[in-house]
Amino acid sequence: MHRRHSISTWLGLALLGIVAPFCLFLWFLAAQLQQNATEAVDRQTLRSAQSISQTVEPLIESMKTTLSLLASTEELAAGDLEAFHRRSQYALQGTGQFVILTDNDGMQLLNTRVAYGTDLAAISDMDGFRRAREAGRTIVSDFFMGRTSGRWVFNVLDPIDGEAGSQASVLVTTMNVDDLAASVSQVPLAAGWSAVIVDGRDNVLFADGPETMQRGDRGLLPGPFANLDLTDGPRVAHFEDGEEQVFAYSPVRGTSWNVAVWGPLSSAQKPIVETWRMLLAGTLTLLAVCIVVIYAASRLIKREVRGMTRMAIELGSGEIVPPVETRIREIDLVARALSTASYDRSTKDAQLGFVMGELAHRTKNLIAVVLAILRQSAKHAETPQQLVRTASERIQGLGRSIDLLTSGDSNSVTMRDLIENHLSTFAQIGTGVILSGPEVKLGPDVVQHLGMAFHELATNASKHGALSVPSGRVEINWKIDDGDEDPARFRLTWREQGGPPVSPPEKTSFGTRILLGHTSSSLGGVTDLDYRSEGLVWTLDVPASALHQRYSDDGGLQDR
């Protein structure tokens, strides 16, 4: 047995079936957006590290170019160090770069940070000095604290043995880390993000100012990457530090430096988070609207269905229910159908009452006719067997009339149908029986009365008249005469020919009473029976309107 639920339950299930897949799709879409956004943040973080590297690399290259140009100057070649100092200082003015020239022991021969002739000590970056001489090529130092400048600096060193006699050994360009940090800070980063340059000695330069320069302290990097080998970059990774962080690093070509960039994933994903919140808020709003709509719709449908229920109850009690107008088209159709059904039922009930009355009337008439047949047959029957035979034949003739009425529409029986129905068992229609006349429809009672008359005529003709011999025939013709008479008259003639000679009977039989008295009185007309020697002639002359009327129980005429 199926479980029954209310309309609200079914509508709620329909809502769940619609909204649930939609919500799942939104969650899937949000997950895809978050994944795509995470990948985009990874790419952007790596690009930021590479951008900072690409910002630093031109500075290094410019410093190397400066060394190349200065190494080829005439002053340096001639050993005129004072002129070389003056020329270099002038050429690098405003660039943030300075020039140092050292001898084979790393002692400074000149430094453009100070005036020429100032007493100078050995170069601060002796490690870079030794590496440049050992490599025999240009190198970039790590960050260190300059003795002359008193600030964090880095050098680009180029060995120049043989230049300026035996004194000059290494030509150096130096720059403050402050200027490098200023250049690096031009690359934009999201709020809460950090960018640093880590040199080969683990000195860390933050890109947002020289005060964040820390010597040999990689602990400033995020925990998982404080001890990471940064020489195999570029790379990008995620780690947890209270919240998910993104970390990327990229080496600076030609140096031992690496650029590292990191920050919280959420800050870079803020637009995606906002989009996700909007989707969630939109979904909840949609769900709330759907719930309100479903609730209102269920109340509306329940109210209209209750109205249909009341109509059905009234219909069941036999009342005619008027159609109601609702705000639901399909329920309107049901309401109109119920109203039509109530009207049809009332009409059918009325028709059924009429049919029952008609049936009762006809049954009474049939009983009266049968009783009359029995009484009249009994008067003229000499033996019980003759009574049974005569009464049976006449009742069977009456039965044929009833069969004719019940075989179709009782108001569509014609004169020709009635005659053929009663005479077809006695003779061949069209040969032994000749019919001629217009189509005339007969009322139910007229069918019974004329049927009895035709049965008596046919029975008499088959026993004593024209239908008792092969050469005999019966001609039946009828017409409606609507000449000057008012009302119009219906006239029918039964004429027998070719049969035995005819003579009037010695006494009046039941059949004669039917042909002369019963038929004329029932139809309100005139009948005549002429016993001519060449054949019997029966005529019927009645008002044409009588053919479409029926009779009350007392024998009077009633209009149909």
C-alpha positions in Angstrom: 0.0 0.0 0.0 1.4 3.4 -1.0 2.1 5.9 1.7 0.1 9.1 1.4 1.5 12.5 1.9 0.2 16.1 1.9 0.7 18.5 -1.0 3.2 20.4 1.1 5.3 17.3 1.5 5.3 16.6 -2.2 6.1 20.2 -3.1 8.9 20.2 -0.5 10.3 17.0 -2.0 10.1 18.7 -5.4 11.9 21.7 -4.0 14.6 19.5 -2.5 15.0 17.7 -5.8 15.5 21.0 -7.6 17.6 22.9 -5.0 19.8 20.0 -3.8 21.5 19.4 -7.2 21.8 23.2 -7.6 23.5 23.5 -4.3 25.8 20.6 -5.1 26.6 22.2 -8.4 27.4 25.5 -6.6 29.7 23.7 -4.1 31.4 22.0 -6.9 31.7 25.2 -8.8 33.1 27.0 -5.7 35.6 24.2 -5.2 36.7 24.5 -8.8 37.0 28.3 -8.4 39.0 27.9 -5.2 41.3 25.4 -6.8 41.8 27.6 -9.9 42.3 30.6 -7.6 44.9 28.7 -5.6 46.7 27.7 -8.8 46.5 31.4 -9.9 47.9 32.5 -6.6 50.8 30.0 -6.9 51.6 31.3 -10.4 51.3 34.9 -9.3 53.6 34.3 -6.2 56.2 32.6 -8.4 55.9 35.4 -10.9 56.4 38.0 -8.2 59.6 36.3 -7.0 60.8 36.1 -10.6 59.9 39.8 -11.2 62.0 40.8 -8.2 64.8 38.7 -9.6 64.4 40.4 -13.0 64.4 43.8 -11.2 67.7 43.0 -9.5 69.5 41.4 -12.4 69.6 44.7 -14.5 71.2 46.5 -11.6 73.9 43.8 -11.4 74.4 44.0 -15.1 74.7 47.7 -15.1 77.3 47.5 -12.4 79.3 45.0 -14.5 79.0 47.3 -17.5 80.3 50.1 -15.3 83.3 48.0 -14.4 83.9 47.1 -18.0 83.8 50.7 -19.1 86.0 52.0 -16.2 88.6 49.2 -16.7 89.2 50.6 -20.2 89.7 54.2 -19.3 92.9 56.0 -20.3 93.5 57.3 -16.8 93.5 53.8 -15.3 95.7 52.5 -18.1 98.2 55.4 -17.5 98.2 54.8 -13.7 96.8 58.3 -13.1 94.7 57.2 -10.1 93.7 60.7 -9.1 92.3 61.4 -12.5 90.6 58.0 -12.6 89.1 58.8 -9.2 87.8 62.1 -10.4 86.4 60.7 -13.7 84.7 57.7 -12.0 83.2 59.9 -9.3 81.8 62.2 -11.9 80.5 59.4 -14.2 78.6 57.6 -11.3 77.2 60.7 -9.8 73.4 60.0 -8.9 73.6 56.3 -9.8 74.1 55.1 -6.2 77.2 53.3 -7.3 80.8 53.8 -6.1 84.2 52.6 -7.3 86.9 51.0 -5.3 90.4 50.0 -6.6 92.6 47.6 -4.6 96.1 46.2 -4.9 97.1 42.6 -4.8 96.7 42.5 -1.0 93.2 43.9 -1.0 94.3 47.3 0.2 92.2 50.1 -1.2 94.0 52.4 -3.6 91.0 54.7 -3.9 87.3 54.8 -3.0 84.9 57.3 -4.6 83.0 57.5 -1.4 85.7 59.7 0.0 88.1 62.2 -1.4 91.2 61.0 -3.3 94.2 60.7 -1.0 92.2 59.7 2.1 93.9 57.0 4.1 92.1 53.8 3.4 92.3 50.3 4.9 91.9 47.0 3.3 88.6 46.2 1.5 85.8 45.0 3.8 84.8 42.2 1.5 88.0 40.2 1.6 86.1 37.0 0.8 84.8 38.5 -2.4 88.2 39.9 -3.2 89.8 36.4 -2.9 87.0 34.7 -4.9 87.3 37.2 -7.7 91.1 36.7 -8.0 90.8 33.0 -7.8 88.0 32.8 -10.4 89.7 35.3 -12.7 86.3 36.7 -13.6 83.6 39.2 -12.4 81.7 38.0 -9.3 79.0 39.5 -7.1 79.5 39.5 -3.4 77.1 38.8 -0.6 75.8 41.5 1.7 78.2 42.9 4.3 78.7 45.9 6.5 81.0 48.4 4.7 83.9 49.8 6.8 84.1 53.1 4.9 80.3 53.7 4.4 79.2 52.2 7.7 76.2 50.7 5.9 75.1 47.4 4.4 76.5 47.1 0.9 77.3 44.6 -1.8 80.1 44.6 -4.4 80.7 43.6 -8.0 84.4 42.7 -8.3 86.4 42.4 -11.5 90.1 41.3 -11.4 92.4 43.6 -13.6 95.9 42.3 -13.1 98.4 44.2 -15.2 96.5 47.5 -15.2 98.0 50.6 -13.6 101.5 49.1 -13.2 101.9 46.5 -10.5 99.6 48.1 -7.9 96.0 47.7 -9.3 94.6 44.3 -8.8 90.8 44.3 -8.5 88.3 47.0 -9.7 85.1 47.1 -7.6 81.7 48.8 -7.9 79.8 49.0 -4.7 76.2 49.9 -3.9 74.2 50.4 -0.7 71.7 47.7 0.1 69.2 50.5 0.8 69.1 51.4 -3.0 68.7 47.7 -3.9 65.8 47.4 -1.4 64.2 50.5 -2.9 64.3 49.0 -6.4 62.9 45.7 -5.2 60.0 47.3 -3.3 58.6 48.6 -6.6 57.2 45.2 -7.3 53.6 45.3 -5.8 52.6 42.7 -3.2 49.2 41.9 -1.5 48.7 43.1 2.0 50.4 40.8 4.5 52.9 39.5 2.0 56.7 39.6 2.3 59.5 39.6 -0.2 63.2 39.1 0.7 66.6 38.5 -0.9 68.7 35.9 0.8 72.4 35.9 -0.1 74.9 33.1 0.1 75.7 33.9 3.8 72.0 33.7 4.8 71.8 37.5 5.1 68.2 38.5 4.6 67.2 41.7 2.9 63.5 42.6 3.2 62.2 44.6 0.3 60.4 47.1 2.4 63.3 49.0 3.8 67.0 48.8 4.9 66.1 48.6 8.5 64.9 45.1 8.0 68.3 43.9 6.8 69.3 41.0 9.0 72.8 39.4 9.0 72.9 35.7 8.8 69.5 35.1 10.2 67.4 32.8 8.0 65.0 32.4 10.9 63.2 35.3 9.4 62.0 33.0 6.6 58.8 30.9 7.2 59.5 27.9 9.4 59.5 25.1 6.9 61.8 27.0 4.6 64.3 28.4 7.1 66.7 25.6 6.3 65.6 24.9 2.7 68.3 24.7 0.0 67.3 27.6 -2.3 69.7 26.7 -5.0 67.4 24.3 -6.9 64.7 26.9 -7.6 62.4 28.4 -8.8 59.8 26.6 -6.7 56.4 27.2 -5.1 54.9 25.4 -2.1 52.3 25.7 0.7 52.7 25.5 4.4 50.6 26.1 7.6 51.5 29.0 9.9 48.2 29.6 11.7 46.6 29.7 8.2 47.6 28.4 4.8 50.6 30.2 3.4 52.1 30.3 -0.1 55.9 30.4 -0.5 57.9 30.8 -3.8 61.5 31.6 -4.5 63.6 32.3 -7.6 67.4 32.7 -8.0 69.1 35.9 -9.1 71.3 35.0 -12.1 74.9 35.7 -11.8 74.8 35.8 -8.0 74.4 33.5 -5.0 71.2 35.3 -4.1 67.6 34.0 -4.1 64.4 36.0 -4.0 61.7 34.6 -1.7 58.1 35.7 -1.6 55.3 34.4 0.8 52.1 35.4 2.4 48.6 34.1 3.5 46.6 32.4 0.7 43.4 34.0 2.0 44.5 37.6 1.3 45.4 36.7 -2.3 42.1 34.8 -2.6 39.9 37.6 -1.2 38.0 38.1 -4.5 37.3 34.4 -4.7 36.2 34.3 -1.0 33.9 37.3 -1.7 32.5 35.4 -4.7 32.0 32.3 -2.6 30.2 34.3 0.0 27.9 35.9 -2.6 27.2 32.4 -4.0 26.4 31.1 -0.6 24.2 34.1 0.3 22.5 33.8 -3.1 21.8 30.1 -2.6 20.4 30.7 0.9 18.2 33.5 -0.4 17.0 31.4 -3.3 16.2 28.5 -0.9 14.3 30.9 1.4 12.3 32.3 -1.6 11.6 28.8 -2.8 10.3 27.7 0.6 8.0 30.8 0.8 6.7 30.1 -2.7 6.2 26.4 -2.0 4.4 27.2 1.3 2.1 29.8 -0.5 1.5 27.4 -3.4 0.6 24.5 -1.1 -1.9 26.6 0.9 -3.4 27.8 -2.4 -3.7 24.3 -3.8 -5.1 22.9 -0.6 -7.8 25.6 -0.5 -8.8 24.9 -4.1 -8.7 21.2 -3.6 -11.0 21.5 -0.6 -13.4 23.5 -2.8 -13.3 20.6 -5.3 -14.0 18.2 -2.5 -17.1 20.2 -1.5 -18.3 20.2 -5.1 -17.8 16.4 -5.3 -19.8 15.9 -2.1 -22.7 18.0 -3.5 -22.5 16.2 -6.8 -22.7 12.9 -4.9 -25.9 14.1 -3.2 -27.5 14.8 -6.6 -27.2 18.6 -6.5 -26.3 20.8 -9.4 -23.1 22.6 -8.5 -22.1 25.8 -10.3 -18.5 26.1 -11.6 -16.1 28.0 -9.4 -13.2 30.1 -10.6 -9.8 29.5 -9.1 -6.3 30.8 -9.7 -5.2 27.4 -11.0 -6.1 26.7 -14.6 -6.1 22.9 -14.2 -8.3 23.0 -11.1 -10.7 25.3 -13.1 -11.0 22.5 -15.6 -11.8 20.0 -12.9 -14.4 22.4 -11.4 -16.1 22.9 -14.8 -16.0 19.1 -15.4 -17.7 18.5 -12.0 -20.3 21.2 -12.7 -21.0 19.7 -16.1 -21.2 16.2 -14.6 -23.7 17.5 -12.0 -25.9 19.0 -14.7 -25.6 15.9 -16.8 -26.5 13.7 -13.9 -29.5 15.8 -13.1 -30.6 15.6 -16.8 -30.0 11.9 -16.8 -32.0 11.5 -13.6 -34.8 13.4 -15.2 -34.6 11.3 -18.3 -34.5 8.2 -16.2 -37.6 9.3 -14.4 -39.3 10.0 -17.8 -38.2 6.6 -19.1 -39.5 4.9 -16.0 -42.8 6.6 -16.4 -42.9 5.8 -20.1 -42.0 2.2 -19.2 -44.8 2.0 -16.7 -47.3 3.5 -19.1 -46.3 1.2 -21.9 -46.4 -1.8 -19.6 -49.9 -1.0 -18.5 -51.0 -0.5 -22.1 -49.4 -3.9 -23.1 -51.1 -5.6 -20.2 -54.4 -4.1 -21.2 -53.9 -5.2 -24.8 -52.9 -8.7 -23.8 -55.9 -9.0 -21.5 -58.1 -7.8 -24.4 -56.5 -10.3 -26.7 -57.1 -13.1 -24.2 -60.7 -12.1 -23.5 -61.6 -11.8 -27.2 -59.8 -15.0 -28.1 -61.6 -16.8 -25.3 -65.0 -15.7 -26.6 -64.4 -17.2 -30.1 -62.3 -20.2 -29.2 -64.1 -23.5 -29.2 -61.3 -25.4 -27.4 -58.5 -24.5 -25.0 -56.0 -25.5 -27.7 -57.6 -23.1 -30.2 -57.5 -20.3 -27.5 -53.8 -21.0 -26.8 -53.0 -21.0 -30.5 -55.0 -17.8 -31.4 -53.8 -15.9 -28.3 -50.2 -16.9 -28.9 -50.2 -15.8 -32.6 -51.7 -12.4 -31.6 -49.4 -11.9 -28.7 -46.4 -12.8 -31.0 -47.6 -10.2 -33.5 -47.6 -7.6 -30.6 -44.2 -8.8 -29.7 -42.9 -8.1 -33.2 -44.1 -4.5 -32.8 -42.3 -4.3 -29.5 -39.1 -5.7 -31.1 -39.3 -3.1 -33.8 -39.6 -0.3 -31.2 -36.7 -1.6 -29.0 -34.3 -2.3 -31.9 -33.5 1.3 -32.3 -35.0 4.8 -31.6 -38.6 4.3 -30.8 -39.4 7.6 -32.6 -37.8 6.5 -35.8 -40.0 3.6 -36.8 -41.6 4.2 -40.2 -44.7 2.8 -41.8 -42.7 0.7 -44.2 -40.7 -0.8 -41.3 -43.8 -1.7 -39.5 -45.5 -3.4 -42.5 -42.3 -5.3 -43.5 -41.8 -6.4 -39.9 -45.3 -8.0 -39.7 -45.7 -9.3 -43.3 -42.2 -10.6 -44.0 -43.1 -14.0 -42.3 -46.2 -14.4 -44.5 -45.0 -13.4 -48.0 -42.1 -11.9 -50.0 -42.0 -8.2 -49.8 -41.9 -6.8 -53.3 -43.5 -9.9 -54.8 -46.4 -11.2 -52.7 -46.7 -7.9 -50.9 -46.4 -4.6 -52.9 -45.7 -1.4 -50.8 -46.0 2.2 -52.0 -46.1 5.4 -50.0 -43.9 8.2 -48.5 -41.8 7.8 -45.4 -44.0 8.3 -42.4 -42.7 8.1 -38.9 -44.9 6.5 -36.2 -45.3 7.1 -32.5 -44.7 4.1 -30.1 -48.4 3.5 -29.4 -49.3 3.9 -33.0 -46.8 1.1 -33.8 -48.5 -1.2 -31.4 -52.1 -0.5 -32.6 -51.3 -0.6 -36.3 -49.1 -3.6 -35.8 -52.1 -5.5 -34.3 -54.2 -4.5 -37.3 -51.5 -5.6 -39.9 -51.1 -8.8 -38.0 -54.8 -9.6 -38.2 -54.9 -8.7 -41.9 -51.8 -10.8 -42.7 -53.1 -13.8 -40.7 -56.5 -13.6 -42.4 -54.9 -13.3 -45.8 -52.6 -16.2 -45.2 -55.5 -18.4 -44.1 -58.4 -17.3 -46.3 -57.3 -14.5 -48.6 -54.7 -13.6 -51.2 -51.7 -14.9 -49.4 -53.2 -18.4 -49.1 -52.5 -19.2 -52.8 -49.3 -18.7 -54.8 -51.0 -16.4 -57.4 -52.3 -14.0 -54.8 -50.8 -10.7 -53.7 -51.5 -7.8 -51.4 -51.1 -4.1 -52.4 -50.6 -1.6 -49.6 -50.4 2.0 -50.4 -50.6 5.1 -48.2 -50.3 8.8 -48.5 -50.7 12.1 -46.6 -53.4 14.3 -48.1 -52.9 17.9 -47.1 -55.1 19.5 -49.8 -57.9 21.7 -48.6 -58.4 19.8 -45.4 -57.2 21.0 -42.1 -55.7 19.1 -40.4 -53.9 16.9 -43.0 -55.2 13.3 -43.3 -53.4 10.1 -43.5 -55.0 7.4 -45.8 -53.9 3.8 -46.1 -55.4 1.1 -48.3 -55.0 -2.7 -48.0 -56.1 -4.4 -51.2 -55.9 -8.2 -51.8 -55.9 -9.6 -55.4 -55.7 -13.1 -57.0 -56.9 -15.0 -54.0 -60.0 -17.1 -53.4 -63.4 -15.4 -53.8 -64.3 -13.4 -50.7 -67.6 -13.3 -48.9 -68.6 -11.5 -45.7 -68.3 -13.6 -42.5 -71.4 -14.8 -40.8 -70.4 -13.4 -37.5 -68.0 -10.6 -36.2 -64.6 -11.9 -35.1 -62.0 -10.4 -32.8 -59.9 -9.5 -35.8 -62.8 -7.6 -37.3 -63.2 -5.7 -34.1 -59.5 -4.7 -34.1 -59.7 -3.6 -37.8 -62.9 -1.6 -37.5 -63.4 -0.6 -33.9 -60.1 -0.6 -32.0 -57.9 0.9 -34.7 -60.2 3.7 -35.6 -60.9 4.6 -31.9 -57.2 4.4 -31.0 -56.1 6.7 -33.8 -59.2 8.9 -33.8 -60.0 8.2 -37.4 -62.2 6.1 -39.7 -61.7 2.5 -40.9 -63.6 0.5 -43.5 -63.6 -3.2 -44.3 -64.9 -4.1 -47.8 -65.4 -7.8 -48.6 -65.2 -7.6 -52.4 -65.4 -10.9 -54.3 -62.0 -10.3 -56.0 -60.4 -9.5 -52.7 -60.6 -7.9 -49.3 -60.1 -4.1 -49.1 -59.3 -2.3 -45.8 -59.0 1.4 -45.6 -57.7 3.7 -42.8 -58.4 7.5 -42.7 -57.0 9.3 -39.7 -55.5 12.8 -38.9 -51.8 12.8 -39.9 -50.9 14.2 -36.5 -52.3 11.1 -34.8 -49.4 9.1 -36.2 -47.0 11.0 -33.9 -49.1 10.9 -30.7 -49.3 8.5 -27.9 -52.2 7.6 -25.7 -52.9 8.0 -22.0 -54.0 5.2 -19.8 -57.6 6.2 -20.3 -57.3 6.0 -24.1 -57.2 9.8 -24.8 -54.6 11.3 -27.1 -51.6 13.3 -25.8 -49.1 15.3 -27.8 -45.6 13.9 -27.6 
